[in-house]
């Protein structure tokens, strides 16, 4: 058992205070993410050594199998500004896209590369504070009603066909027009001039915020056709492959498969490939289930994730409890309070925002203290 040191990512959309305050560090500028993983892009540090190199020396000890890899990436994410409108491929789409770009001779570090690996990237976001996001297309009738309500139907030549016959085919044509047309200053001026009082007030206010941050980006009207959701602390959403989404503001814990495959539609200076995104996205309405857990003391409670790559569990500790017997490397993070982690003759103090990595070789772990703990592991049945 060892405390893992995260790698900090200073993206422009990050918070100037949240991760700094949680980790008790002083860092100027925005800190967007703290990574806990063996991801080769930014492996965490274990006693000053990159975790991927540590694991490579003895993968059976750490992972329980000589040929298995670290299957997930755990992050603290804090956003003051919106992230890109994006979608992640399925496993099959990633394998095909990765092979196709390899065959085309596109370097892995090329800025126009879509597929950095052959893996899918399902992910879960667990809010630590109020967390605002766009996730999945709204019902078609509601999209038509919103566009009509705000008087923007005339800006899109494909809207009438969509309104007359709202279906996946006509919506895809409308969405393609929104993504591919040149930005329309008159549309943005029209939205900025609308009185925010009334129906869909929050959606309109988010459009105006996005216009201020991205005044020439065509995706600033995304809140009008993507579901706008707010997670309360300790609520979570799971994002399947093909779901168009964007995190807008807030902070939480994100866990995902080990992958860097992202297809972007807008709100980003990074590579945008609309035709590929349209192939990968699910073009039917989709409203994510918000996963909530009624806290129970001294029990491990799972946030359901229907993928083999990861599981995320929470425990409200008040006394003593055993860590579940799970194969593979596990990450134990303290969110509140403090506890003592015990294994045989070894004891390790875990304070707020500390994260300890527990190798597959070490089982029969005991925890004692008072606080809130998160456990990340591969999604396998208890042994």
C-alpha positions as CSV (number, residue, x, y, z in Angstrom):
1,X,0.0,0.0,0.0
2,X,1.4,3.4,-1.0
3,X,0.1,6.9,-1.4
4,X,-0.2,7.8,-5.1
5,X,0.8,11.3,-6.2
6,X,-1.5,12.6,-9.0
7,X,-0.4,14.4,-12.2
8,X,-2.1,17.8,-12.5
9,X,-3.5,19.0,-15.8
10,X,-3.6,22.8,-16.3
11,X,-6.2,23.1,-19.0
12,X,-7.6,26.6,-19.6
13,X,-11.2,25.5,-18.7
14,X,-10.1,24.4,-15.2
15,X,-10.8,25.9,-11.8
16,X,-8.5,28.3,-10.1
17,X,-9.4,27.0,-6.6
18,X,-11.2,23.6,-6.3
19,X,-8.4,21.1,-6.8
20,X,-5.9,23.3,-5.1
21,X,-8.2,23.5,-2.0
22,X,-9.0,19.8,-2.0
23,X,-5.4,18.7,-2.3
24,X,-4.1,21.4,-0.1
25,X,-1.6,22.8,-2.7
26,X,-0.7,26.2,-4.0
27,X,-0.7,26.3,-7.7
28,X,-1.2,29.4,-9.9
29,X,-3.6,29.4,-12.8
30,X,-6.4,26.9,-13.6
31,X,-6.0,23.3,-12.6
32,X,-8.5,21.2,-14.5
33,X,-7.7,17.6,-13.6
34,X,-5.7,15.4,-11.2
35,X,-5.0,12.0,-12.7
36,X,-4.6,8.8,-10.7
37,X,-3.6,6.1,-13.1
38,X,-0.9,4.3,-15.1
39,X,-2.0,6.1,-18.3
40,X,1.2,6.5,-20.4
41,X,0.2,10.1,-21.3
42,X,0.5,11.2,-17.6
43,X,1.1,8.4,-15.2
44,X,0.8,9.1,-11.5
45,X,3.9,8.9,-9.3
46,X,4.6,6.2,-6.8
47,X,7.5,7.1,-4.5
48,X,8.7,9.5,-7.2
49,X,8.5,6.9,-10.1
50,X,5.9,6.8,-12.9
51,X,3.3,4.2,-12.0
52,X,3.3,2.6,-15.5
53,X,7.0,1.8,-15.1
54,X,6.5,0.5,-11.5
55,X,3.7,-1.9,-12.7
56,X,5.8,-3.0,-15.7
57,X,8.5,-4.3,-13.3
58,X,6.0,-6.7,-11.6
59,X,2.6,-6.7,-13.3
60,X,1.5,-9.9,-11.6
61,X,2.0,-8.3,-8.1
62,X,0.1,-5.1,-9.0
63,X,-2.5,-6.3,-11.5
64,X,-2.9,-10.0,-10.7
65,X,-1.9,-11.0,-14.3
66,X,1.3,-10.6,-16.2
67,X,-0.5,-9.7,-19.4
68,X,-3.3,-7.5,-18.1
69,X,-3.1,-3.7,-18.1
70,X,-4.4,-1.1,-15.7
71,X,-8.0,-0.9,-17.0
72,X,-9.2,2.5,-15.8
73,X,-8.3,6.1,-15.2
74,X,-9.5,8.0,-12.1
75,X,-9.6,11.8,-12.1
76,X,-10.6,14.7,-10.0
77,X,-12.1,17.2,-12.5
78,X,-12.9,20.8,-11.8
79,X,-14.4,23.0,-14.6
80,X,-15.0,26.8,-14.4
81,X,-15.7,26.9,-18.1
82,X,-17.3,24.5,-20.6
83,X,-15.4,21.6,-22.1
84,X,-15.8,20.6,-25.7
85,X,-19.0,19.1,-27.2
86,X,-17.8,15.5,-27.7
87,X,-18.5,11.8,-28.1
88,X,-16.6,8.6,-27.5
89,X,-16.6,5.6,-29.8
90,X,-17.6,2.0,-29.0
91,X,-15.0,-0.7,-28.7
92,X,-15.6,-1.8,-32.3
93,X,-15.6,1.7,-33.7
94,X,-12.3,2.5,-31.8
95,X,-10.6,-0.7,-33.2
96,X,-11.7,0.1,-36.7
97,X,-10.8,3.8,-36.5
98,X,-7.4,3.1,-34.9
99,X,-6.5,0.5,-37.6
100,X,-7.7,2.9,-40.4
101,X,-5.6,5.8,-39.2
102,X,-2.6,3.6,-38.7
103,X,-3.0,2.3,-42.2
104,X,-3.2,5.9,-43.4
105,X,0.1,6.7,-41.7
106,X,-1.2,9.3,-39.4
107,X,1.2,9.7,-36.4
108,X,-0.2,9.0,-33.0
109,X,0.7,12.5,-31.8
110,X,-0.7,14.2,-34.9
111,X,-3.2,17.0,-34.0
112,X,-5.6,15.7,-36.6
113,X,-5.6,12.1,-35.1
114,X,-9.0,11.0,-33.9
115,X,-8.2,7.5,-32.6
116,X,-5.2,7.4,-30.2
117,X,-5.8,3.8,-29.2
118,X,-8.1,0.8,-30.0
119,X,-10.1,1.1,-26.8
120,X,-13.6,2.5,-26.0
121,X,-14.0,5.2,-23.4
122,X,-17.1,4.8,-21.3
123,X,-17.0,7.1,-18.3
124,X,-18.8,8.0,-15.1
125,X,-19.0,11.4,-13.4
126,X,-19.7,11.6,-9.6
127,X,-20.4,15.2,-8.5
128,X,-18.7,16.6,-5.5
129,X,-20.4,20.0,-5.8
130,X,-23.3,21.1,-8.1
131,X,-22.3,19.9,-11.5
132,X,-23.8,21.2,-14.8
133,X,-23.6,19.2,-18.0
134,X,-25.2,18.7,-21.4
135,X,-25.9,15.0,-22.1
136,X,-27.8,13.3,-24.9
137,X,-30.2,14.7,-27.4
138,X,-33.6,15.9,-26.2
139,X,-36.9,14.5,-27.5
140,X,-37.4,15.6,-31.1
141,X,-40.7,17.3,-30.4
142,X,-39.1,19.3,-27.6
143,X,-36.3,20.4,-29.8
144,X,-38.7,21.7,-32.4
145,X,-40.7,23.5,-29.7
146,X,-37.6,25.2,-28.2
147,X,-36.4,26.4,-31.6
148,X,-39.9,27.8,-32.3
149,X,-40.2,29.3,-28.9
150,X,-37.0,31.3,-29.3
151,X,-37.7,32.2,-32.9
152,X,-34.6,30.7,-34.5
153,X,-36.3,28.2,-36.9
154,X,-35.6,30.5,-39.9
155,X,-31.9,30.3,-39.4
156,X,-31.8,26.6,-40.5
157,X,-32.9,25.5,-44.0
158,X,-33.4,21.9,-42.7
159,X,-35.6,22.8,-39.8
160,X,-39.0,22.7,-41.6
161,X,-38.4,19.1,-42.8
162,X,-37.4,18.1,-39.2
163,X,-40.5,19.8,-37.7
164,X,-42.8,18.1,-40.2
165,X,-41.3,14.7,-39.7
166,X,-39.2,14.6,-36.5
167,X,-37.1,11.4,-36.7
168,X,-33.4,10.4,-36.6
169,X,-32.9,11.0,-40.3
170,X,-34.3,14.6,-40.3
171,X,-32.7,15.4,-37.0
172,X,-29.3,14.2,-38.3
173,X,-29.6,16.6,-41.3
174,X,-30.5,19.5,-38.9
175,X,-27.6,18.7,-36.6
176,X,-25.2,18.4,-39.6
177,X,-26.3,21.8,-40.7
178,X,-25.7,23.3,-37.2
179,X,-22.2,21.8,-37.1
180,X,-21.1,22.5,-40.6
181,X,-22.5,26.0,-41.4
182,X,-20.5,29.1,-40.9
183,X,-21.2,30.9,-37.6
184,X,-24.2,33.2,-38.1
185,X,-23.6,36.5,-36.2
186,X,-27.3,37.4,-36.6
187,X,-28.3,34.2,-34.9
188,X,-26.0,34.9,-32.0
189,X,-27.2,38.5,-31.7
190,X,-30.8,37.3,-31.8
191,X,-30.1,34.8,-28.9
192,X,-28.3,37.4,-26.8
193,X,-31.2,39.8,-27.2
194,X,-33.9,37.4,-25.9
195,X,-35.3,38.1,-22.5
196,X,-34.2,35.2,-20.3
197,X,-37.4,35.2,-18.2
198,X,-39.9,32.4,-19.0
199,X,-39.7,28.8,-20.3
200,X,-36.3,27.2,-20.8
201,X,-34.6,30.1,-19.0
202,X,-31.7,28.0,-17.9
203,X,-31.0,26.8,-21.4
204,X,-31.0,30.3,-22.7
205,X,-28.7,31.6,-20.0
206,X,-26.2,28.8,-20.8
207,X,-26.4,29.7,-24.5
208,X,-25.5,33.3,-23.6
209,X,-22.6,32.1,-21.4
210,X,-21.2,30.0,-24.2
211,X,-21.5,32.8,-26.6
212,X,-19.5,35.0,-24.4
213,X,-16.7,32.4,-24.1
214,X,-16.9,31.2,-27.7
215,X,-18.3,34.1,-29.8
216,X,-17.7,32.4,-33.2
217,X,-18.5,28.8,-32.3
218,X,-21.5,27.1,-33.9
219,X,-22.0,24.8,-30.9
220,X,-23.0,27.6,-28.5
221,X,-26.7,26.7,-29.1
222,X,-26.2,23.2,-27.9
223,X,-28.3,23.7,-24.7
224,X,-31.3,24.0,-27.0
225,X,-31.1,20.5,-28.3
226,X,-29.0,18.6,-25.6
227,X,-30.4,17.8,-22.2
228,X,-29.2,20.2,-19.6
229,X,-28.7,18.4,-16.3
230,X,-27.5,19.4,-12.8
231,X,-26.0,16.8,-10.5
232,X,-26.1,17.4,-6.8
233,X,-23.2,16.2,-4.6
234,X,-22.8,12.4,-4.7
235,X,-25.1,12.0,-7.7
236,X,-23.6,10.4,-10.8
237,X,-24.2,9.8,-14.5
238,X,-22.8,7.1,-16.7
239,X,-22.0,8.0,-20.3
240,X,-22.2,5.2,-22.9
241,X,-20.5,5.2,-26.3
242,X,-22.0,7.5,-28.8
243,X,-23.7,9.9,-26.4
244,X,-23.0,13.6,-27.3
245,X,-22.2,15.5,-24.2
246,X,-20.2,18.3,-22.6
247,X,-19.4,19.2,-19.0
248,X,-20.2,22.9,-18.4
249,X,-19.2,23.7,-14.8
250,X,-18.6,22.1,-11.5
251,X,-16.3,19.5,-9.9
252,X,-16.4,15.8,-9.3
253,X,-14.7,12.4,-9.6
254,X,-14.5,11.0,-13.1
255,X,-13.6,7.3,-13.8
256,X,-13.2,5.9,-17.3
257,X,-11.6,3.2,-19.4
258,X,-8.0,3.7,-20.3
259,X,-8.4,5.5,-23.6
260,X,-7.8,8.9,-25.1
261,X,-10.4,8.6,-28.0
262,X,-12.5,11.8,-28.2
263,X,-14.4,13.1,-31.2
264,X,-15.2,16.8,-30.9
265,X,-18.0,18.9,-32.4
266,X,-17.1,22.3,-31.1
267,X,-16.4,24.6,-28.1
268,X,-12.7,23.6,-28.4
269,X,-9.5,24.7,-30.2
270,X,-8.6,21.0,-30.7
271,X,-9.2,18.9,-33.8
272,X,-12.9,18.7,-34.9
273,X,-14.1,16.0,-37.3
274,X,-17.8,16.5,-37.8
275,X,-18.2,13.6,-40.4
276,X,-16.6,11.1,-38.1
277,X,-18.6,12.4,-35.1
278,X,-21.8,11.9,-37.1
279,X,-20.8,8.3,-37.8
280,X,-20.1,7.6,-34.2
281,X,-22.8,9.4,-32.4
282,X,-26.2,7.9,-31.4
283,X,-28.7,10.1,-33.1
284,X,-31.8,9.2,-31.1
285,X,-33.1,11.0,-28.0
286,X,-31.3,10.0,-24.8
287,X,-31.7,11.2,-21.2
288,X,-29.2,9.7,-18.8
289,X,-30.3,8.1,-15.6
290,X,-29.0,10.0,-12.6
291,X,-27.5,7.5,-10.2
292,X,-28.2,8.3,-6.5
293,X,-27.3,6.4,-3.4
294,X,-29.0,6.6,0.0
295,X,-25.9,6.6,2.3
296,X,-25.6,3.7,4.7
297,X,-22.9,3.6,7.3
298,X,-20.1,1.0,7.0
299,X,-21.3,-0.4,3.7
300,X,-19.7,-0.4,0.3
301,X,-22.3,0.9,-2.2
302,X,-21.8,0.8,-5.9
303,X,-22.6,3.3,-8.6
304,X,-23.7,0.9,-11.4
305,X,-21.6,0.9,-14.5
306,X,-22.4,-1.8,-17.1
307,X,-18.8,-2.2,-18.4
308,X,-15.9,-4.5,-17.3
309,X,-13.4,-1.7,-17.2
310,X,-14.2,-0.1,-13.8
311,X,-16.5,0.0,-10.8
312,X,-16.8,2.9,-8.4
313,X,-18.0,2.4,-4.8
314,X,-18.5,4.7,-1.8
315,X,-18.4,4.0,1.9
316,X,-19.6,6.3,4.7
317,X,-17.2,4.9,7.4
318,X,-17.8,5.2,11.1
319,X,-15.9,2.5,12.9
320,X,-14.3,-0.4,11.0
321,X,-14.9,-2.3,7.8
322,X,-13.1,-4.6,5.4
323,X,-12.1,-3.6,1.9
324,X,-13.9,-5.8,-0.7
325,X,-11.8,-8.7,-1.9
326,X,-11.3,-7.7,-5.6
327,X,-8.6,-8.8,-8.0
328,X,-6.5,-6.1,-9.7
329,X,-5.0,-2.9,-8.5
330,X,-7.5,-0.8,-6.5
331,X,-7.5,2.9,-5.7
332,X,-8.8,4.1,-2.4
333,X,-9.5,7.8,-2.1
334,X,-10.4,9.8,1.0
335,X,-13.1,12.4,0.4
336,X,-13.8,13.5,4.0
337,X,-12.4,12.7,7.4
338,X,-9.6,10.3,8.0
339,X,-9.0,6.5,8.4
340,X,-6.3,3.9,9.0
341,X,-5.7,1.4,6.3
342,X,-4.3,-1.9,7.7
343,X,-2.8,-5.0,6.0
344,X,-1.0,-7.6,8.1
345,X,1.6,-5.6,10.0
346,X,1.4,-2.5,7.8
347,X,-0.7,0.6,8.6
348,X,-1.2,3.7,6.5
349,X,-3.0,6.9,7.5
350,X,-5.4,8.1,4.8
351,X,-6.5,11.7,5.1
352,X,-8.8,13.8,3.0
353,X,-7.8,13.8,-0.7
354,X,-5.2,11.1,-0.2
355,X,-5.3,8.2,-2.6
356,X,-3.7,4.9,-1.9
357,X,-3.0,2.2,-4.5
358,X,-3.5,-1.3,-3.3
359,X,-1.9,-4.1,-5.4
360,X,-3.7,-7.2,-6.4
361,X,-1.3,-9.2,-4.2
362,X,-2.6,-7.5,-1.0
363,X,-6.0,-8.6,0.2
364,X,-7.7,-8.7,3.6
365,X,-7.4,-4.9,4.0
366,X,-9.1,-3.4,7.0
367,X,-10.2,0.2,7.4
368,X,-11.0,2.1,10.6
369,X,-12.0,5.7,11.3
370,X,-14.6,8.2,10.3
371,X,-15.1,9.7,6.9
372,X,-16.2,9.2,3.3
373,X,-14.2,6.9,1.0
374,X,-14.2,6.0,-2.7
375,X,-13.0,2.8,-4.1
376,X,-12.1,2.3,-7.8
377,X,-11.5,-1.1,-9.2
378,X,-12.0,-3.3,-12.2
379,X,-15.7,-4.3,-12.5
380,X,-15.6,-7.9,-11.5
381,X,-17.6,-10.0,-9.0
382,X,-16.5,-10.2,-5.4
383,X,-14.4,-13.3,-4.9
